[in-house]
């Protein structure tokens, strides 16, 4: 089992961060991947939220992710069909601290048989650190 996590304090509210991370078409601003919405969110859910299925394309590999939770406390998603990794779950938590928000991003999954755990760990760790660092830079007020 692979578990990676990273946290960062960002100068934005939980709602703004949630809405930014649910703007699937623009997630390539934060990740080295492209995203395409295949299914919109369920009725009554926030835009891009619960029920939304997106296709992720990275390094020539395409797979689907589904949003399973989305509110101002955080976003949870899962990879559909256990490809390219097994039991992939992503969790992004928001904790308001005055005008700032502590963001905690965790991914857990199982590597496929042909990929060593250490390699998948390094790749995912780089991805989430890059994501939160770019997200933080978006809201820097310098």
N, C-alpha and C positions, 0 to 999 in steps of 0.2 A: 504494500500500500504506500502510495506517495501522498505526503501532506506538505503543503507549502503555505506560508502566510506572510503578510506584510501589512504594516499600518503606517498611516501618515495623517497629520493634522492639516486640514484644508480650509481655506478662508471662504467658506460657502455654507449655506444651510443644508440640512439633510434633504429637504424637498428639492432644492436646486440640483444637488448631486444625484438624487434618484432620477430626476427628469433628464439630466445630462446623460446618465448611463443607460437610460431606456430609449434614447434617441439612436436607435440601432444603425441607421444609415450613416451616422457620423462617428461611430465608434472607432473607425480607422484612424481618427485623430489621436487615439490613446493606445491602440493595439496595432501590431504589424499584421493585420488581417483585414479582410473586407467582410461586410455583413449585409445580408439581404433578408428582408422580412418575407416569410413564406405564409404565415398565418397571423392575422391581427389578434390583439388581446381579446379576452372574453368580454361579453357585454357587462357594462358597469365597472370595469377595471380601468385604472389609470392608463393613459396612452403608452403602448409598448410593454404593458405589464403582464399580469398572470394570464397564461394561455397563449401568449405570443410565441411563435416559433420562428427562429432565424437560422439562415444558412450561413455558416462561417467558412471562409476560404482562406487557408494559410499554408504556405509552402506547397502549393499544388494539391492539397488535401481539402476536401469539402465534407462538412458534417453539420448536423442540426443540433441546436440548443433550444430548450424550452424554458421560459420564465415560469417559475412555480410560486414565487412570492415577490411582491413589490409594494412597499409602503415606505413611510419616512424613517422606519427603523432599519430598512435594508432591502436587499435584492438577493433572491436565491434562484439559481438556474441549474439545469442538468443537461448533459449530453444525451440525446436521443439515440437509441439503437446500439449503445455501447461501442461506438466507433468514433474516433480512432483509439480511444482508451476506454477502459471498463469502469463502470460505477462512478463516473465523473460528476462531482457536485461542486458548484461554486457558491460562495456565500460572501456578500459584501454587507458589512454592518456599519451603521451610522450612529454616532453618539455626539449630540450637540454639546458644545462647550462654549457658551456665550455666543459670539458671532462666528466661532470656528466650529468645525466638525472633525472628530476623530473618525477616520475611516479604517476599518479592519477588513482585509480581503483574505479569504482562505479558499484553497482548492484541495480537494482530496479525490483520488482516483487510483486505479490499478493500471500499471503499464502493460502493454501487450507483450507477448512472449519474446518478441524480437528486439525489444528496447530495454536496456538496463535502467533500473529505477533511478540511479544517480543522474543519468542523462535527462530523463523526463523531469526529474526534480529541478535540475538546472534550467531547463527550458521554461518550465512553468514559473519558477521563481523570477527569472528575468522578465517574463511577460507581466506578472502582477506588479513588480516594482516599477517597470516602465509605465504601466497604466496609471498607477497612483501618482507617480512623479509628474507625468504629463498633465493629469487631471489637476494636480495642485498648481502647476505652472499656469494653467488656464485661468485660475482665480487669484493668482498673486497680485498684490496691489502696489508693488514697487514702482 
